[in-house]
């Protein structure tokens, strides 16, 4: 605990300039959060550290956050929280950052010669807003038309989950899922709709608990109005 208190003092004394800079940038940006790329912004050295070291370092830093908030880490309920949070970040809710966790997908010949759209709907999405690090909760609906190859249905869910389990912007997540499915299925005929609630909207700021955000991407044959409407009819009824 003394080590943590010393670190807290060092942080207070040594980072005021950086904090002032961050505050100025945050004030300038406000709520105008802009995603600049379809790729998640990851540093080149992001995986130089293994998971165990990452969890150790995150736990140390989260302990400092809790101390700054005034929490007593000697309390039985709080003592293990930094390590629990660290494990949750690395092994669970942000596990999609690590390419090693990308689902392995096998393609199969479309032996049934099924040439209509295939839809996997109501796929649960648990993601995290990268602006405030609070949950994004919703559902994804995916459709594709085979070009001669198919994948197991559960692999569609796993692809969605992989791109959801990282700090995200919903627009980027939608495009990442589409890009992955197009490359995996070897077809342009892919559609994705995500309907989600953002806790950064419902528990802070405007505190709107009723609204949701819908993003969509239609490609190939789904650009045809009749095909797109058929897809939407299936997912919304």
TAGILIN-V102530 format. One line per field, one symbol per residue. psi: psi as a letter, one per 40 degrees, with the letter a starting at -180 (. if undefined). A space follows every 10 residues. Layout:
psi: ???
This chain:
psi: dddddddddd dddefddddd dddddddddb eghhheieih ghidfdfdhi dddddddddd ddddddddee iheehddede dddddddddd eceededhdd ehhhhhiiig defheiihhh ifhhhhahhe defiihhaii hhiihieeii iidddddddd ddedgihihd dddddddddd ddddefiegh hhhhhihhee ddeibdfhed iihhiihhib eeehdddddd ddddde.
